[in-house]
């Protein structure tokens, strides 16, 4: 709509301005002719004609100026209306985006709170596990010292058993020796 209207306006403007310039040129020719002819009544008539043609040209230019201003004002009004519609559309988009972002923020806040709760639970589990590990290490140390004690006692028992076995061997040998002497002493008696 705007391109054809603008083209027709330019054509009208061009025609009107051409007419106004033609009127001024005609007035200049009439005045020059009246001055060159040097007839008083003709000079006066050419001055009046020039005045009327100048007034007509001025009126045409004035109307053209007013029309240009009205057209510019109409164009600005259309632009302002388009901008208002665009601003309303963008405002609605902005409000929708704000609502969506608030929802996202609320979701992220909820996730963050849930993760903080999970982290707290995991930290508590970690502290409990560390306490169990320390308790197990103490139990291992206690059992290790008991094992060491048991191994020491077992070693002592093995040594004692070896000594007892040695003594038993010695006693068996003595017993055999006594038994071998006993039949001889019975025969002599």
TIKOL-966766 format. One record per residue: residue in three letters; x negated, y negated, z of N, C-alpha, C in turn. Coordinates in steps of 0.05 Angstrom, whole numbers, plus 5000, padded with zeros to 4 digits. Last residue first. Example, Ala and Ser with C-alpha at 12.3 -4.5 7.8 and 13.67 -1.06 7.14 Angstrom:
BEGIN
 residu   nx   ny   nz  cax  cay  caz   cx   cy   cz
    ser 4743 5045 5142 4727 5021 5143 4742 4999 5157
    ala 4736 5114 5156 4754 5090 5156 4736 5066 5156
// end
This chain:
BEGIN
 residu   nx   ny   nz  cax  cay  caz   cx   cy   cz
    unk 3636 7250 6836 3648 7252 6861 3660 7277 6867
    unk 3620 7250 6785 3599 7252 6806 3613 7257 6833
    unk 3666 7239 6758 3653 7266 6754 3632 7270 6776
    unk 3675 7188 6771 3693 7209 6780 3681 7236 6777
    unk 3635 7160 6746 3636 7161 6774 3656 7181 6785
    unk 3650 7169 6693 3624 7180 6703 3625 7180 6733
    unk 3698 7142 6690 3697 7171 6686 3671 7182 6696
    unk 3679 7088 6701 3697 7102 6719 3698 7132 6713
    unk 3651 7066 6659 3637 7074 6683 3655 7090 6701
    unk 3691 7056 6622 3670 7075 6614 3654 7083 6639
    unk 3719 7018 6650 3732 7043 6644 3711 7064 6635
    unk 3682 6978 6652 3691 6990 6677 3704 7017 6671
    unk 3680 6966 6597 3656 6973 6611 3664 6988 6637
    unk 3732 6951 6589 3722 6975 6575 3696 6985 6589
    unk 3731 6906 6621 3749 6928 6627 3740 6953 6613
    unk 3695 6875 6594 3689 6884 6621 3706 6907 6629
    unk 3725 6867 6548 3698 6880 6546 3690 6891 6574
    unk 3767 6842 6569 3771 6868 6556 3745 6883 6555
    unk 3743 6795 6586 3755 6813 6606 3760 6841 6594
    unk 3727 6774 6537 3707 6780 6557 3718 6800 6578
    unk 3776 6768 6515 3757 6786 6502 3735 6795 6522
    unk 3796 6730 6549 3810 6756 6547 3791 6776 6535
    unk 3761 6689 6539 3760 6700 6566 3774 6728 6566
    unk 3777 6679 6487 3749 6686 6493 3747 6700 6520
    unk 3830 6665 6497 3824 6689 6481 3795 6698 6486
    unk 3820 6619 6527 3834 6642 6540 3829 6667 6524
    unk 3796 6588 6488 3781 6595 6513 3793 6619 6526
    unk 3838 6585 6452 3813 6597 6444 3796 6606 6468
    unk 3873 6558 6485 3880 6584 6476 3855 6599 6467
    unk 3846 6510 6490 3851 6526 6514 3857 6555 6507
    unk 3848 6494 6436 3821 6498 6449 3825 6516 6474
    unk 3903 6491 6431 3888 6509 6414 3860 6515 6427
    unk 3913 6452 6469 3925 6478 6473 3910 6499 6456
    unk 3887 6409 6446 3878 6419 6472 3888 6447 6477
    unk 3919 6406 6400 3890 6412 6397 3879 6422 6423
    unk 3967 6394 6425 3965 6419 6409 3936 6426 6406
    unk 3954 6345 6447 3961 6367 6465 3959 6394 6451
    unk 3947 6318 6399 3925 6320 6419 3930 6343 6438
    unk 3997 6323 6377 3974 6335 6363 3951 6338 6382
    unk 4026 6294 6415 4032 6323 6411 4009 6337 6397
    unk 4003 6244 6409 4001 6257 6435 4006 6288 6431
    unk 4018 6236 6355 3990 6236 6363 3986 6250 6389
    unk 4073 6237 6362 4061 6258 6345 4031 6260 6352
    unk 4078 6192 6394 4086 6218 6405 4074 6241 6389
    unk 4061 6154 6357 4045 6158 6382 4053 6185 6395
    unk 4102 6162 6320 4074 6167 6312 4057 6171 6337
    unk 4146 6147 6349 4144 6175 6341 4116 6182 6333
    unk 4132 6092 6353 4137 6108 6377 4134 6138 6371
    unk 4130 6079 6299 4106 6076 6316 4108 6093 6341
    unk 4183 6090 6285 4161 6104 6272 4135 6103 6289
    unk 4208 6053 6317 4213 6081 6322 4191 6098 6309
    unk 4189 6006 6294 4183 6011 6322 4187 6041 6328
    unk 4211 6014 6243 4182 6012 6246 4174 6018 6275
    unk 4265 6011 6257 4255 6036 6246 4224 6037 6248
    unk 4268 5958 6273 4274 5979 6292 4263 6006 6283
    unk 4255 5934 6225 4237 5930 6248 4242 5951 6269
    unk 4299 5951 6195 4272 5958 6186 4253 5956 6210
    unk 4340 5927 6223 4339 5956 6222 4311 5965 6214
    unk 4327 5873 6213 4327 5883 6240 4326 5913 6241
    unk 4334 5873 6157 4307 5868 6168 4305 5878 6197
    unk 4389 5882 6156 4371 5902 6144 4343 5899 6155
    unk 4407 5835 6179 4413 5860 6192 4394 5882 6182
    unk 4388 5799 6141 4378 5796 6168 4383 5823 6183
    unk 4418 5817 6097 4389 5818 6096 4377 5817 6124
    unk 4469 5806 6114 4462 5834 6109 4432 5837 6109
    unk 4465 5750 6115 4470 5765 6140 4463 5794 6137
    unk 4456 5741 6061 4435 5733 6080 4439 5748 6107
    unk 4505 5760 6041 4480 5774 6034 4457 5767 6053
    unk 4539 5722 6063 4542 5750 6070 4516 5766 6064
    unk 4519 5676 6038 4519 5678 6067 4521 5707 6076
    unk 4530 5690 5985 4502 5686 5993 4500 5688 6023
    unk 4586 5691 5986 4571 5716 5980 4542 5713 5989
    unk 4595 5637 5998 4604 5657 6017 4589 5684 6012
    unk 4574 5615 5951 4562 5608 5977 4570 5628 5998
    unk 4609 5637 5915 4581 5645 5914 4567 5638 5940
    unk 4655 5610 5930 4654 5639 5931 4625 5649 5931
    unk 4640 5558 5919 4646 5565 5946 4645 5596 5950
    unk 4633 5562 5864 4610 5554 5880 4615 5563 5909
    unk 4685 5574 5848 4663 5593 5843 4639 5587 5861
    unk 4709 5525 5864 4718 5551 5875 4696 5572 5872
    unk 4681 5491 5830 4679 5487 5859 4687 5513 5873
    unk 4698 5509 5781 4670 5512 5788 4665 5508 5818
    unk 4752 5496 5785 4744 5524 5781 4715 5528 5789
    unk 4748 5441 5789 4760 5456 5811 4752 5485 5809
    unk 4724 5430 5740 4710 5424 5764 4721 5439 5788
    unk 4766 5446 5706 4739 5460 5704 4724 5455 5730
    unk 4804 5409 5721 4809 5438 5725 4783 5454 5724
    unk 4778 5363 5705 4784 5367 5734 4790 5396 5740
    unk 4777 5373 5650 4752 5372 5665 4757 5375 5695
    unk 4832 5370 5639 4817 5395 5633 4791 5395 5649
    unk 4842 5317 5653 4856 5338 5667 4841 5365 5663
    unk 4808 5292 5616 4804 5288 5645 4817 5310 5661
    unk 4832 5307 5569 4805 5316 5574 4799 5313 5604
    unk 4881 5280 5574 4881 5309 5572 4853 5320 5578
    unk 4861 5227 5574 4875 5237 5597 4876 5268 5597
    unk 4839 5226 5522 4822 5222 5546 4835 5233 5571
    unk 4885 5232 5491 4863 5252 5490 4845 5251 5514
    unk 4910 5185 5506 4923 5211 5512 4902 5233 5511
    unk 4873 5149 5486 4879 5149 5514 4892 5175 5523
    unk 4876 5160 5432 4851 5166 5446 4855 5166 5477
    unk 4928 5142 5423 4920 5170 5418 4895 5178 5433
    unk 4923 5089 5438 4942 5106 5452 4935 5135 5448
    unk 4885 5072 5400 4878 5070 5428 4897 5088 5445
    unk 4916 5080 5354 4891 5095 5358 4883 5095 5387
    unk 4955 5042 5363 4963 5070 5360 4938 5088 5365
    unk 4923 4996 5364 4939 5003 5388 4947 5033 5387
    unk 4903 4998 5312 4885 5001 5334 4900 5008 5360
    unk 4951 4989 5284 4936 5014 5280 4916 5019 5303
    unk 4961 4938 5304 4980 4959 5309 4966 4986 5305
    unk 4917 4910 5284 4922 4911 5313 4941 4934 5320
    unk 4925 4917 5230 4901 4928 5242 4905 4931 5272
    unk 4973 4888 5225 4972 4916 5218 4948 4930 5231
    unk 4954 4838 5241 4975 4850 5257 4976 4880 5251
    unk 4916 4828 5201 4907 4830 5229 4928 4844 5246
    unk 4952 4824 5158 4931 4845 5158 4921 4849 5187
    unk 4981 4779 5174 4995 4805 5171 4975 4828 5172
    unk 4939 4741 5173 4953 4747 5199 4968 4773 5197
    unk 4928 4743 5119 4907 4751 5138 4920 4757 5165
    unk 4977 4723 5100 4968 4750 5092 4947 4760 5112
    unk 4976 4672 5122 4998 4691 5130 4989 4719 5123
    unk 4931 4651 5097 4931 4654 5126 4953 4673 5135
    unk 4948 4653 5044 4924 4668 5052 4924 4672 5083
    unk 4990 4617 5047 4996 4645 5041 4972 4662 5049
    unk 4962 4569 5059 4982 4580 5079 4987 4609 5073
    unk 4932 4566 5011 4919 4568 5037 4937 4579 5058
    unk 4974 4560 4975 4956 4583 4972 4941 4587 4999
    unk 4995 4512 4991 5012 4536 4993 4994 4561 4992
    unk 4951 4479 4979 4960 4481 5007 4977 4507 5011
    unk 4948 4485 4924 4925 4495 4941 4934 4499 4970
    unk 4996 4460 4911 4992 4488 4903 4969 4500 4921
    unk 4987 4409 4932 5009 4424 4942 5005 4454 4936
    unk 4944 4393 4899 4940 4395 4928 4962 4413 4941
    unk 4970 4392 4850 4948 4410 4854 4943 4415 4884
    unk 5008 4351 4862 5017 4378 4855 4995 4398 4859
    unk 4972 4308 4871 4990 4317 4892 5000 4345 4887
    unk 4949 4306 4820 4932 4312 4843 4949 4322 4867
    unk 4995 4291 4790 4982 4317 4784 4963 4325 4808
    unk 5006 4241 4814 5026 4262 4816 5013 4289 4810
    unk 4958 4214 4802 4966 4217 4830 4986 4240 4833
    unk 4959 4216 4746 4937 4229 4760 4944 4234 4789
    unk 5005 4184 4738 5005 4212 4730 4983 4228 4744
    unk 4985 4136 4759 5008 4149 4771 5009 4178 4764
    unk 4943 4128 4722 4937 4129 4751 4960 4143 4765
    unk 4971 4124 4674 4953 4146 4678 4945 4150 4707
    unk 4999 4077 4685 5015 4101 4681 4996 4126 4685
    unk 4956 4041 4687 4973 4044 4710 4989 4071 4709
    unk 4938 4047 4635 4920 4053 4657 4936 4058 4682
    unk 4982 4029 4607 4974 4057 4603 4955 4065 4625
    unk 4985 3975 4623 5007 3993 4630 5000 4022 4627
    unk 4934 3959 4602 4940 3957 4631 4963 3977 4638
    unk 4888 3991 4563 4914 3979 4563 4924 3981 4592
    unk 4840 4018 4552 4839 3991 4564 4865 3976 4561
    unk 4824 4067 4536 4843 4053 4520 4845 4024 4528
    unk 4792 4085 4578 4780 4080 4552 4798 4063 4534
    unk 4830 4091 4618 4808 4072 4622 4795 4065 4595
    unk 4863 4131 4596 4874 4104 4603 4852 4084 4607
    unk 4826 4172 4591 4838 4161 4567 4850 4133 4573
    unk 4816 4182 4645 4794 4174 4627 4805 4161 4601
    unk 4867 4197 4662 4854 4173 4673 4832 4164 4655
    unk 4873 4244 4631 4893 4222 4628 4880 4196 4638
    unk 4831 4275 4650 4832 4268 4622 4850 4244 4617
    unk 4846 4282 4704 4820 4268 4697 4820 4259 4668
    unk 4893 4310 4697 4894 4284 4709 4869 4268 4703
    unk 4872 4357 4675 4891 4341 4659 4892 4312 4670
    unk 4844 4375 4720 4829 4369 4695 4846 4351 4677
    unk 4886 4384 4755 4866 4364 4762 4850 4355 4737
    unk 4912 4425 4727 4926 4399 4733 4907 4377 4739
    unk 4873 4464 4728 4882 4453 4702 4896 4427 4706
    unk 4871 4475 4782 4847 4464 4769 4855 4451 4742
    unk 4922 4497 4788 4915 4473 4803 4890 4459 4791
    unk 4918 4542 4754 4938 4521 4749 4930 4495 4763
    unk 4879 4570 4782 4874 4562 4755 4893 4539 4747
    unk 4905 4580 4829 4882 4563 4830 4875 4553 4802
    unk 4946 4614 4809 4953 4589 4823 4929 4570 4823
    unk 4915 4657 4789 4933 4641 4772 4939 4614 4784
    unk 4890 4676 4835 4874 4667 4813 4891 4650 4794
    unk 4934 4690 4866 4916 4670 4875 4900 4658 4852
    unk 4955 4731 4835 4971 4707 4840 4953 4684 4848
    unk 4911 4767 4838 4920 4757 4812 4937 4732 4815
    unk 4910 4776 4893 4886 4764 4880 4894 4752 4852
    unk 4959 4801 4900 4954 4775 4913 4931 4761 4900
    unk 4951 4848 4873 4971 4829 4863 4967 4801 4875
    unk 4911 4870 4906 4905 4864 4878 4925 4844 4866
    unk 4938 4876 4954 4915 4858 4953 4908 4850 4924
    unk 4976 4913 4939 4985 4887 4949 4962 4867 4947
    unk 4943 4956 4927 4960 4944 4905 4969 4916 4913
    unk 4918 4965 4978 4902 4959 4954 4919 4946 4932
    unk 4962 4975 5016 4945 4951 5018 4929 4945 4993
    unk 4983 5024 5000 5000 5000 5000 4983 4975 5000
// end
